[in-house]
Amino acid sequence: MRTIALVKRICIQMIRDKRTLALMMIAPLVILTLLHYLLSDETTSPRLGVSGVEEGLIEQLKEKEIVVIQYEQLKNTNQIIMDDSLDGMLQMEGEKVALTLTNDQPSSSKVLQTKIMQAISIESAKEQANNVSKFVQDIQYKLPNVPVNLNKAKTPEINTSYIYGSNDTTFFDQLSPILVGFFVFFFVFLISGIGLLRERTTGTLDRLMATPIQRRDIVFGYLVGYGLFAIIQTLFVVFYAVKVLDIMLVGSLWNVILINFSLALVALLLGILLSAFANSEFQMMQFIPIAIVPQVFFAGILPIEGMPEWMQIIAKFMPMYYGGNALVDVMYKGLGIDSIKYDLLVLVGFAFVFIVLNIFALKKYRKI
Amino acid sequence: MTSTIVLDQISKSFGKKTVLNNISITVNSGQIFGLIGPSGSGKTTLVKIIVGMDQPSNGQVQVLNTKVPNLNLLQEIGYMAQADALYNDLTGQENLAFFAKLYKLNKHVQNERIAYAADLVNLTPHLTKKVQNYSGGMKRRLSLAVALIHDPQILILDEPTVGIDPELRKSIWAEITRLKNDGKTILITTHVMDEAEKCDQLAMVRDGEIISSGSPLDLKNHYEINSLEEVFLKAGGEKDENNRIS
């Protein structure tokens, strides 16, 4: 009953605080939208200057969405690249191929380089195929009665298939499940933490402790009170991401909600726990770079397997590591509850530990 | 009259700093006990120890024959903190209802007590206003109403009349006196001497020690002075000579 009183009070306070409510519900949507358009939008076609390149190869390059600009004679390659704001210059003289890349953005340069390589190899394969078939025709002409069959006299064709995603998959598709989880985590942490902090700084927590309320009643009151808003926020964010932004969701929507909700619980409890070690809102903010930002590093945006071993051990202590993992499994890979149950279990474990620690931390205010 | 609050050789120190030194007090039911002393003398720490929000480094506290801290005991204690600990984004009514629920009052009793407490501190017309729109005095009054909401046996009021106008102060004191006559125990801290005059028993606290205690009349007779203010100054001056009455 005391817990219910606390829950009711938190609800009234939250509903009255329109700005905080908006921060919790709307801000994640705005950020997700921005990132969606930033990351999933195709980059503009690279501009490549060519000189002495055959028509066939130019066709190949154009097929790969490269804007090809032909030059007759080149004196100062670098100058031309700069003047015409090209991304690169491909020069061919017989067998010699020279490629100059601007490389102002290494990642897009790499992409351009790969595309050119592919085009060249396809083109040379074609040429060889032509040579072979010419050669076969030649032989046929010279040996009219002997059937010659050469199956390999064809351009090699690569059929790419994907286990996860498709050829339309963008960086955002792999990133978005993690982002959805992270924003739920971040905003729930912030709001619940500051909620209890305000109670600490205004003295009302002290005042609560002068009533017969038990310490665990306070923790559960906060858990349920802010938990309700965390559920609503989770639903908001997940539905917006999936239905409006059309983020790739291969697995079950319910599993996504379940994972996000577990993450929200952990964030909530972590927030109210850390608020015990802050004396002001400003000090609470100082926990963001320490406790929240590292969560992103270990959430799966950067591959964990590539990290040094000690970093991988740290990762195991980050709730977002499990949350991010489970979310990618469901949303991107389409795996079911079986593959995420371990992650979910660990998250519930985190929540349980934080509950105990919170009840313990309130001893600062009253020994019993 | 029975002893309801018994402090037995209470000491409290934060690190090396001693805040309370060997304090023993006995308060009876139907009594207004005043703790007077300048700010920083340790009154609030002492009050928090009695409520059970703080633990003494040494000594023992018993309230209603129960060792403090005890959760059930808190049901019988009404506490008014020195700083107004109220929810500013809630209305007066909601604040009172919230605390009433924490004391597990049933709906009917709840409404009755809210009406009573609000009326006592003249806040009935302002109950639907948010506390953030209250004046300092109104907040003080609401804090007092919260302390009274569950009809406690013991009232512990930490500087209850700060920022309250003289007229209302008079009516609050009238109510405190009425509660006393009902047999409740009232422990009050103040640094206003004319309020000390209204207490049945006084303890003067300075630098964490009781420098003098007794009824206002006892104190005045002992020091052969007419006003408590002078008693306080004199007792403070004599502290070093260790001249105490008991």
Interface residues (C-beta under 8 A of the other chain):
Chain A: M1 R2 I4 A5 K8 R9 I12 Q13 R16 D17 T202 G203 T204 D206 R207 L208 M209 A210 T211 P212 I213 Q214 Y365 R366 K367 I368
Chain B: V51 G52 M53 Q55 P69 N70 L71 N72 L74 Q75 I77 Y79 A81 A83 D84 A85 L86 Y87 N88 D89 L90 E94 F98 F99 K101 L102 Y103 K104 V146
